Amino acid sequence: MEIKIICHRCKQKFSASTTTEIIICPQCRTVIPNRTPRKQSPPSGGDYGCSIPSLIGNLLKKLCNALKPATAPGLSSFVYPKSCGLDNVGALGNKRAVLCGVSYKKWKYKLKGTINDVFNMRDLLIRYYEYRDENMLILTEEQPDARLIPTKANIESSLKWLVKDCRSGDSLVFYYSGHGLRQPDFEGDEIDGFDETICPVDFLKEGMIVDNDIYATIVQPLTEGVRLHAIVDACHSGTILDLEHYYDNNEQQWKDNKPPSGARKQTSGGKAYCISACEDDQVAADTT
């Protein structure tokens, strides 16, 4: 059975099968999720079910092996950052995650679903990748502890905790669901002339967190044998980690993203991967 589709981007009209999960516009190659209601089959042992959007689920499924350490798991001791006031809560383990969801519920530009996204990601990591609650920091506006509200200071402290004393075999995850913006780049580090940013709940007062700072905090310190996976569900998030290469899905090839200034944006021997919701010049509405 076929349905009629109108591309939201180029307005091209075309037909597509109701059984196709992802539809690609033949004119501009925009990816369009198929929202036709259909019967859901129960999740099997290796499926992600309905806990997260299917597109992100499929991408994570492809990265299944990459999320697991390349070597046998080794236990590394760590503690929460003193600035978070959680010094002695740490546990043994080689998998850590910072999951951050911002709804901006007191503002006119509030978002729906970001907190659900965080707990869906938590469940995914625990169920399929053997992460543990005690090795995660979860930041939302609904947290009873003020130190876990997603303010700029708390997010920055959490990111420092994520990579603190990392060692070979560690697998780290940073997940962010919230607003993303961009601002003029004054350091010559951006090909398009703009720095990408994420917006803490207090960004109007304290400012945004810029991609340069995210790189310096969680990418550059990665040592040999450490892997970081970042999933950033925000506008303008294409190069939010300032990695030196990105994958062009339309051309299906890797592209150079090295800073025009000549600065090197590399790890200290580890590996960093990022799944972004939008390209640098896109907002979320452009991708749905």
N, C-alpha and C positions, 0 to 999 in steps of 0.2 A: 504494500500500500504506500502511496506517495502523498506528500503534503507540499503545499506551495510556500515558498520562502521568499522574503524580501530582505536583502542584506541591509543591516542598519548603517553600514558605512558608505557603500557606493550605490545603494538602492536598486541593485540588480535583482531581477525576479528570476527564480529558477525552481525546479522541483527536486525533492530529496526523499529518500526512503524513511518511513517512520521508525525503522529498526536501526538506523544509523545513529550512533551516540554523538559523534562529532561531525558537523557539516562544514565543508570548506567552500566559500564563495568562489565560483569559477572565474569571476571577473577580477576581484582584488585580493583573493586568497585569504580573506579574513576567516578565522575559526569561529563557528557559531554553534553553541551547545544546542542539541535537539531537546526541546522541552515538551515534546509530545508525550502525554501520559501513557505509560505502559506498565504491565504487570512486573513487579520486582521479584526475582527469585531470591530465596534465602541465601546468605553468604556461606560459601564453603570454607573449608579450613584454610585455604590460601587466598581468600578473597578479602577485600576491604569492606564489603557490605555498603551500608549507607551512612557510615559514621562521618565521612568527609566527602567533599565534592568528587565526582568520578574522575574528572580531569587530573586533579592533584593526586588522587589515589593511584591512577595509572602511572603517573610520573614517578611517584614514590616506589611503586612496585618495581619499576625498571631499575631504581637505585637500591633495591633490596640488598644486593651483595655489597654495594659500596658502603652502606651504613654499618655493616659488620666489620670489625677490625680485621686487618689482613693477617695479623698474627694471633696466636692463642691469647685469650683474654688474660690480662695481667691486672692485679689490683693496685690502684693508685690512690693514695690517701689525699684528701683535700678537705678544706673547711670553707664555710661561707665567708664572704668578705666582712670585715669588721664594720664597715660602713653600713651594712645591712642589719647589723646587730644580731647575727645568727651564727656567731663564731664556732660554737661547739656542737652544731647540729649535723655536721657533715658525716657521711658514711663511706665505707670502702666501696669502690666500684670504678669501672673505666668508662662509664657512659654518663654524660651529663646533658641537661637540656635547660634552656631558658625559653619559656613560652609566654608571650606577651600579647594581650588583647585589650584594645582601647575602644570604648564605645562613645566617649565624649558625651555622656548622657545629660550633662547639665548645659550643653551648648546646642545651638540651632543646627549645627552640622553633625549631629549624632549619627552613629552607625548602628545597625542592627546585625546581630549574629556573630560579632567578633569574639565575644566571651564563649559562646558555644563552640566556635572554631578552636579556641585554645583547649577546651576540655576534650573535644574530638581528637585533637592532635595528641594530647596526653594519653588517651585511651589507645590510640594507634601505636604509640611508642612502647607502651607497656605490654600490649597484647602481642605485637608482632616482632618487636626488636629488643625485648628484655630490659627495657629501662625500668627504673624503680622510682617510686614517688619521692623517696628521700633524696634522690639525686637530681631533682628538678626544682627550679624556681618558677612559680606561676604568678604572673603579674596581671591583675585586673582591678577595675574600680570596685569590685564587689568583695575584695579580700578584707577580712576584719583587721588584719595587721597593716598599719599605715606604711610599714616598710616594704610592703608588696603591692602598693598602689603604683601604677605605671607612670610615675613622674620621671622627669629627665634624670634626676639624680639617682633614682632607684633603678632605672633601666641601665644607666651607665655602670653602676656598681654591680648589677647582675651580670653584665657582659664581661666585666673584669673577673668575676668569680668563675664564669664559664671556662675560661682558658687558663686560670691560675694553676701553676705547677703542672701543666699538661705534659704527658709523656707518651712514648710510643705505645700504640694500641688503643689510645683513648679515642672515643667516638663522641663528638659534640654536636648538638642541634640548637639552632636559634630559630624560633618561629615568631613571626610578628604579623598581627592582623590589626590594621588601623589606617589612619590617613597617611599619605605620603605626598610630599611637595618637592619643589626644586627651587634653587636660587642661583644667582649669577656666580660663576667660578672666577675667583680672582688670583688663583695660583697657577693657571695654565695646565691643570691636571685633567681637564675634561675635553674630549673631542668636540662635543656639542656646545661647550661653553657654560654648562650648568652643573652644579652639584646637586645630587639627589639627597633627599632627607626623609626621615621618619618623624612623626609628630607625637611626642608624649602628651599625656592628658593636660599638662600645664605649659604647653609650648607657647601659648600667647604671652605668658609671663617670663618663662625661663628660656625660651628658644627651642629650636628643633635640634635633632641629632643628625649631623652631616655625614655623608658617606666617607669622607676622609677620616673622621673620628672612628667610625665603625670599622674601617679597614685597620687603623692603627691599634684598635682594642682587641679584635677577635680574629684577624687574618694574619697580620705580620708576626704575632707571637707563636704561631703554630709550628711546633718542632717536628723533626723527622718521625714519621709513623703516626702522626695525629691527623684525624679527619674531621672537618667541620662541614655540616650541611645546614644551610640557611634556607628557610622558606618564608618569603616576604610577600604577604598579600596586601599590597598597597599600590596606589597610583605612583607613577614615575619611579618604579623600583627596578628597572632593567639592569642597572649596574650599581646597585645600592651597596655592594661590598667592594667596589672599585677593583674588581679582578681584571687581570691583563687580557683576558680573552672572553668572548661571549659567543653563544651559538645562535646563528641566524636561522630560525625555523623555516622561513620561506625559501631561502637558498640552500638550506640543509648543509651548512658548513660553519666552521669556526671563524670568527673575525677578530682582528687585532683591536684591543682597547687600551693599549699602552698610552700613558699620559703624554701629550705633546711637549710638556716641559722637560721630559727626559727622566722624571722621577721613576724609580722602580717600585712597583706595587706587588711585592711577592711575599710569600710566607717565609718562615725560617726553616723550611724543609718539609713542612706538612702539606696537606692538600685541603683546598676549600672549594666547595660547590654551592651554587645558589640557584634556587628556583624562584623566579619573580612573576608576579601576577600581570605586570604591564611592562611595556618598553619605556624607556626614559621619557619619551614625549607623549605617552599615553595616560589617560585616566581610566578608571575601572569600566566606565560606560563604553569605552571603545572596544572592550574585549568580551562583552556579553551579547 
